[in-house]
Amino acid sequence: MKAVCWHGKSDVRVDTVPDPRIEDPRDIIIKVTATGICGSDLHLYDGYVPTMEEGDIIGHEPMGEVVEVGSAISKFAVGDRVVVPFTLSCGSCFFCDQQLFSLCDNSNPNAEIARKNMGQSPAGLLGYSHMLGGFPGGQAEYLRVPYADVGPIKVPKGIPDDKVVFLSDIFPTGYMAAENCGIESGDTVAVWGCGPVAQFAIKSAWMLGAGRVIAIDRVPERLEMARTQGNAETINFSEEDVQERLMEMTKGRGPDRCIDAVGAEAHASGDLSAFLDKVKVAVGMETDRPQALREAILCCRKGGTVSVPGVYVGQADNIPIGPAMNKALTFRMGQTHVQRYLEPLLQTIVEGEIDPSFVITHSIPIDEAPEAYKTFREKQDGCVKVVIKP
């Protein structure tokens, strides 16, 4: 089969690799019909994530048609259409019992590597390094899905792929980011970044009762999407000082809830700390550039909440922990507990409350994936979200 494979920094290729096969009674095999390129895939593309190996199949936003089922699987049959969560979860450990599926104790076969890097191991993830399991990803013609009795959700007939494929990651991730804020009716929510996860965080903030949403970015197409699709007020950080503008917009109080939907590769205009981040990353003194997180901490109102769905991979310097403590901020973060959100968010799609396909700007065959990575990385051609259709 064809698959998108990692071959080093800024080097992904479409290779011919062996088809997957059933390896455990709880597996299924799907023929992938749609799969996204995620912003966190760019952390792989840019070489920020350790323990990648040449030839690894990447991608973690897949859906498709079931073509084979393991002997322990009764909930799916050949021919079913399913969306597959990027988090792999056993369904029965301490954390899965609490619906903290991305913290599963049993799904990462390389847990010891993760423990050495993180102190403890989270769940295994599809297509996202050997530290997180070394599982082949979903940017491929076929995919083996482990723990299929816990993860995937069946798609009702008549709903096109484009409406449901983002249940695999970015819709639940944006929703959990907003939920983690603890939004109260009428709250002002500020969202750093206007990429795909941020777009769903904006939508979800409204769904959870926000009274005002402010989106921060510098890419015109993303800001326009936040305005037109997300009904958000916007700040272009290349043209305005974010903290000054937010204080002005909130009469000096600051946003009630702040969401860092950027993560490890944040940019800033004319900021010394952001410049130093780039230097430190270049010489190996730092792994992450946390400019968005710094701003969120400094801008959030006293007693407010900072939610972090943006992916961080290692160490970050100059986090303003003093202001965070003295302002009595609450922090919520983590990889998404996707399985918790599948049924309720699918229902919002079925009932027409949201059509997640609004975020798609590019739909391509798998052979065009390497060029699409470059386009997405450089934010060219109005690219906000790429869907590969193998």
C-alpha positions in Angstrom: 0.0 0.0 0.0 1.0 3.7 -0.2 1.7 5.6 3.0 3.1 8.9 4.0 6.4 8.2 5.7 8.8 10.3 7.8 12.4 10.4 6.5 13.8 13.3 8.6 13.3 16.9 9.2 11.2 18.5 6.4 11.2 15.2 4.5 8.1 13.2 4.2 7.5 10.9 1.2 4.9 8.6 -0.1 6.4 5.1 0.1 5.1 1.6 -0.8 5.0 -0.4 2.4 3.5 -3.7 3.5 -0.2 -3.8 4.1 -1.2 -4.0 7.8 -2.5 -7.2 9.2 -4.5 -8.3 12.3 -2.0 -8.7 15.2 -4.3 -9.0 18.2 -7.9 -10.2 18.5 -9.0 -6.6 19.4 -7.7 -5.2 16.1 -9.6 -4.1 13.0 -8.2 -3.1 9.6 -9.7 -0.2 7.8 -9.4 1.1 4.3 -8.7 4.7 4.9 -11.1 7.0 3.0 -10.1 10.4 4.6 -7.3 11.5 6.9 -6.1 14.9 8.0 -2.7 16.6 8.2 -2.7 18.0 11.7 -0.8 21.0 13.1 0.9 18.6 15.5 2.2 16.7 12.5 4.2 19.7 11.7 6.1 19.1 15.0 7.2 15.8 13.4 7.9 17.6 10.1 10.0 20.2 11.8 12.0 17.6 13.8 10.8 18.6 17.3 9.5 15.2 18.4 12.2 12.7 19.6 12.3 9.0 18.8 11.1 9.2 15.2 12.7 6.7 12.9 13.1 6.9 9.2 10.2 5.2 7.4 7.7 5.7 10.1 4.1 6.0 8.8 2.6 9.2 10.2 -0.8 10.7 10.6 -3.4 10.4 13.4 -6.7 11.7 12.0 -8.2 8.8 10.0 -11.5 7.3 9.1 -12.5 4.6 6.7 -14.3 1.4 5.9 -13.7 -1.8 8.0 -12.2 -4.5 5.8 -11.2 -7.0 8.5 -12.0 -7.6 12.1 -10.2 -9.4 14.9 -11.9 -12.4 16.7 -12.7 -10.4 19.8 -14.5 -7.6 17.9 -18.3 -7.7 17.9 -19.2 -4.0 17.6 -18.0 -3.7 14.0 -18.5 -5.7 10.8 -16.8 -5.6 7.4 -18.3 -2.6 5.5 -18.9 -0.4 8.5 -17.6 3.2 8.2 -15.7 4.3 11.3 -13.8 7.3 12.7 -10.7 6.3 14.6 -9.4 8.4 17.6 -5.8 9.3 17.6 -5.5 8.1 21.3 -5.2 4.4 21.8 -6.9 3.2 25.1 -7.4 -0.1 26.7 -10.7 0.8 28.2 -10.2 -1.0 31.6 -7.2 0.6 33.4 -7.5 3.1 36.3 -7.4 6.1 33.9 -9.7 4.6 31.3 -12.2 3.9 34.0 -12.2 7.6 34.8 -12.6 8.5 31.1 -9.0 9.9 31.0 -8.4 7.9 27.9 -5.2 9.8 26.7 -3.6 8.7 30.0 -4.2 4.9 29.5 -1.7 2.8 31.4 -1.7 -0.1 29.0 -1.7 1.1 25.4 1.9 2.3 25.0 4.3 -0.7 24.5 7.2 1.7 24.8 6.1 3.2 28.1 9.6 3.0 29.5 10.9 5.4 26.9 8.1 7.8 27.7 8.8 7.5 31.4 12.4 8.5 30.9 11.3 11.6 29.0 8.1 12.6 30.9 8.2 10.9 34.3 5.2 8.8 33.4 3.8 7.4 30.2 0.6 8.7 28.6 -1.4 6.5 26.2 -0.1 5.3 22.9 -0.8 7.5 19.9 -1.3 6.7 16.3 1.6 7.7 14.0 3.4 9.9 16.6 6.9 8.6 17.5 8.2 5.5 19.2 8.1 7.1 22.6 4.3 7.0 22.2 4.2 3.5 20.9 5.6 3.4 17.4 2.2 2.7 16.0 1.9 3.2 12.2 -0.2 6.2 11.4 -3.3 6.9 9.3 -1.9 8.7 6.3 -2.0 5.5 4.4 -4.3 3.4 2.2 -4.9 1.0 5.1 -4.6 1.1 8.9 -4.5 -1.4 11.7 -6.5 -0.1 14.6 -5.6 -1.5 18.0 -8.1 -1.6 20.9 -10.9 -1.3 18.3 -13.5 -2.4 20.8 -12.8 0.8 22.8 -11.8 3.5 20.2 -13.6 3.9 16.9 -17.1 5.1 16.4 -19.5 3.9 13.7 -20.7 6.6 11.3 -24.4 6.7 10.4 -25.3 6.3 6.7 -25.7 9.4 4.7 -23.1 11.6 6.5 -20.1 12.4 4.2 -16.6 11.8 5.4 -15.8 15.5 5.4 -18.3 16.1 8.2 -17.1 13.4 10.6 -13.4 12.8 9.9 -12.4 15.5 12.5 -14.0 13.5 15.3 -10.6 11.6 15.1 -8.8 14.6 16.8 -9.3 18.3 16.2 -13.1 18.6 16.9 -12.8 16.8 20.3 -9.5 18.6 21.0 -11.0 22.0 20.4 -14.1 21.1 22.4 -12.0 19.7 25.4 -9.9 22.9 25.3 -13.1 24.9 25.7 -14.5 22.6 28.3 -11.3 22.7 30.3 -11.7 26.5 30.6 -14.8 26.0 32.8 -16.7 28.6 30.8 -19.5 30.4 32.6 -22.3 32.1 30.8 -21.2 35.4 29.3 -17.4 34.8 29.8 -14.9 36.4 27.5 -12.7 33.7 25.9 -9.4 34.5 24.2 -7.9 31.9 21.8 -4.2 32.1 20.8 -3.9 30.7 17.3 -6.5 30.4 14.5 -5.4 27.0 13.1 -7.8 24.0 12.9 -7.9 23.2 16.6 -8.4 26.8 17.5 -11.3 27.1 15.0 -13.0 24.3 16.8 -12.1 25.8 20.2 -13.8 29.0 19.1 -16.9 27.1 17.9 -17.0 25.1 21.1 -16.6 28.2 23.4 -19.9 29.5 21.9 -21.5 26.1 22.4 -20.5 26.2 26.1 -22.0 29.6 26.7 -19.2 32.2 26.0 -20.4 35.7 25.7 -17.5 36.9 23.6 -14.6 35.1 21.8 -11.4 36.8 20.7 -9.0 35.1 18.4 -5.3 35.9 18.0 -3.1 35.1 14.9 -1.2 36.8 12.1 -2.3 34.7 9.1 -5.1 36.6 7.2 -6.9 33.5 6.0 -7.1 32.1 9.5 -8.2 35.3 11.0 -10.9 35.6 8.4 -12.1 32.1 9.1 -12.3 32.9 12.8 -14.4 36.0 12.0 -16.7 34.5 9.4 -17.1 31.0 10.6 -16.4 31.5 14.3 -18.0 34.9 14.9 -14.9 35.9 16.8 -13.3 39.3 17.2 -9.7 39.1 16.1 -6.3 40.5 16.9 -3.4 40.3 14.4 -0.3 40.1 16.6 1.9 41.3 13.8 0.0 44.6 13.8 -1.0 45.1 17.5 0.4 44.4 20.9 -1.7 41.5 22.1 -1.7 42.4 25.8 -2.5 46.0 25.3 -5.3 45.3 22.9 -6.8 42.6 25.2 -6.7 45.0 28.2 -8.4 47.6 26.1 -11.1 45.2 24.9 -11.9 44.0 28.4 -11.6 47.4 30.2 -8.4 46.4 32.0 -9.7 43.1 33.5 -8.4 40.6 30.9 -10.2 37.6 29.3 -11.9 35.3 31.8 -10.6 32.2 30.0 -7.5 31.8 27.8 -6.7 29.0 25.3 -3.2 28.3 24.0 -4.0 26.4 20.8 -0.5 27.1 19.4 1.9 25.0 21.4 5.6 24.3 20.9 6.3 26.4 17.8 4.8 29.8 18.7 5.8 32.9 16.8 5.8 36.5 17.8 6.6 39.9 16.2 9.4 42.0 17.7 9.4 40.2 21.1 12.8 39.6 22.7 11.8 36.4 24.6 10.4 34.9 21.3 13.7 35.7 19.6 15.6 34.1 22.4 13.4 31.0 22.1 14.5 30.6 18.5 18.1 31.0 19.4 17.9 28.5 22.3 16.1 25.9 20.2 18.7 26.3 17.5 21.5 25.5 19.9 19.7 22.8 21.8 19.1 24.8 25.0 15.3 24.6 24.7 12.9 22.4 22.8 9.7 24.5 22.8 8.8 28.1 22.0 6.1 29.0 24.5 5.3 32.6 23.5 1.6 32.0 23.3 1.5 30.4 26.7 3.5 33.4 28.2 1.0 35.8 26.7 -2.0 33.8 27.9 -0.7 33.8 31.5 0.0 37.5 31.5 -3.3 38.5 29.8 -5.7 36.2 31.7 -7.8 37.9 34.3 -7.1 37.3 38.0 -8.7 34.0 39.1 -9.1 33.0 35.4 -8.3 29.8 33.6 -5.6 28.9 31.1 -6.4 25.9 28.9 -3.6 24.3 26.8 -4.5 22.0 23.9 -1.4 23.1 21.9 1.2 20.3 21.9 4.4 20.8 23.8 7.2 18.2 23.5 9.9 19.0 26.1 11.3 22.0 27.9 10.4 25.7 27.7 12.1 28.6 29.4 10.9 31.8 31.0 7.4 30.7 31.9 5.9 33.5 34.1 5.1 31.2 37.0 5.2 34.1 39.4 2.4 36.0 37.7 0.4 32.8 37.3 0.7 32.1 41.0 0.0 35.6 42.2 -3.0 35.9 39.8 -4.4 32.6 41.2 -4.8 31.1 37.7 -6.1 27.6 37.1 -4.4 25.5 34.4 -5.9 22.6 32.5 -4.2 20.8 29.7 -3.5 17.4 28.1 -3.9 15.2 25.1 -7.5 14.8 24.3 -9.6 12.0 25.8 -11.2 11.5 22.4 -13.4 8.5 23.3 -15.2 10.5 25.9 -16.5 13.0 23.3 -17.2 10.9 20.2 -20.9 10.1 20.9 -22.0 13.6 22.0 -20.1 15.4 19.3 -21.3 13.1 16.6 -24.8 14.0 17.8 -24.1 17.7 17.2 -23.2 16.9 13.6 -26.2 14.6 13.1 -28.5 17.3 14.5 -26.9 20.0 12.3 -25.6 22.1 15.2 -22.2 22.1 13.5 -20.7 21.1 10.1 -17.0 20.6 10.8 -16.1 20.5 7.1 -16.0 24.4 7.2 -12.3 24.2 8.1 -11.2 22.2 5.0 -9.3 24.3 2.5 -7.4 21.6 0.6 -8.5 18.0 -0.3 -5.9 15.9 -2.0 -4.9 12.4 -3.1 -2.2 10.7 -1.1 0.5 11.3 -3.8 0.3 15.0 -3.2 0.9 14.8 0.6 4.6 15.8 0.6 3.8 19.0 -1.3 0.8 19.6 0.9 3.0 19.4 4.0 5.1 22.2 2.6 2.1 24.3 1.8 0.6 23.8 5.2 3.9 24.5 6.9 4.5 27.7 5.1 0.8 28.8 5.4 0.6 29.3 1.6 -2.3 29.2 -0.8 -4.8 30.0 2.0 -4.1 26.6 3.5 -5.8 26.0 6.9 -6.7 22.3 6.8 -5.6 19.5 4.4 -7.6 16.3 4.1 -5.9 13.4 2.3 -8.2 11.0 0.5 -6.2 7.9 -0.3 
